[in-house]
């Protein structure tokens, strides 16, 4: 998965061919789960950057989406709990 982030493709065709091969090797279900996880991680990273920029109100919906999708890591849950604590003060 991490290697995919640094893979450089010279054309859209190479990218689509790479994705087609991964799908056939891993199977559609596993490939779909991997794509879902990548999207969730991307939302967390965007949320972190939004928080750094002071845009917490824009980060919250990203974390909430990950919670709705049962993200396996703790980041969105911890961040949302922290925001709720701050609001309660």
N, C-alpha and C positions, 0 to 999 in steps of 0.2 A: 504494500500500500504506500509506504513512504517513498519508495523508488518511483512510483507513478508521478509523484509531485515534482520530481526533478527531471523526468523524461521529457525531452524536447522532440517535437515532431516537426518535420519540414513541410507537411501539408495536412489539410483536413482529412484527406484520404488515409494517410498513415494513422492519424488519430482514430478514425472510425474503424479501421482494420484492426488496430490494437484492441479497441473495445470489443469488437466482434470475437476476436480470438480469446480474450479473457472470459467472455460470456460462455463460449463453448467449452473452455477448460474447466471453469469453476461451476458451471450450471447456472441457469437463470435465477434460481432462488438465492443462491449464495452471492451471485453477482449483484443482485438487487439489494441484498442486505449490506453489502460493502458500499454501494453507492449511497444508501440511506445514511450509513455511519459517516461517510465523507461529508455529506451535506450537514449533518448535525455538528460535526467538528468545525466545519466552516462557519456555521452560525455562532458557535461559541467564540471562535476567534474574532469574528466581526463584533460580537457583543463586548468582548474585552476592549477592542479598539474604541468602540463607542463610549464605554465607561471612561476610558482614559481621556476622551475628548469632552467629558462632562455631559454626555447624552444618555444618561441612564434610562430615561423614558423610551428611548429607541432600542435599547438593549433588552429591556424586559420582554417584549413580544418574541424575540428570538429565543431567549431562554425558555419561555413558556411553550413555544412550539416543540422544543427538544423534550420537555417534560411530557407533553401530550404524546410524543412518539416513544416514550419510555427509554430515553437515552441511558446507556449503561454506565456512564461516568457520573461523578458527583458534582461537576462544575455548575450546571444550570440550577440544580437543587440548592446548593450552597449559596449561590449568588441571590436567588429569589428569596431565600430565607433571610439573608443579610439585609436585603432591601426592605422586607417587611418589618424587621427589627428597627431599622432606621426610621420608618414611618411611624411606628408605635411610640417612639420617644417623644 
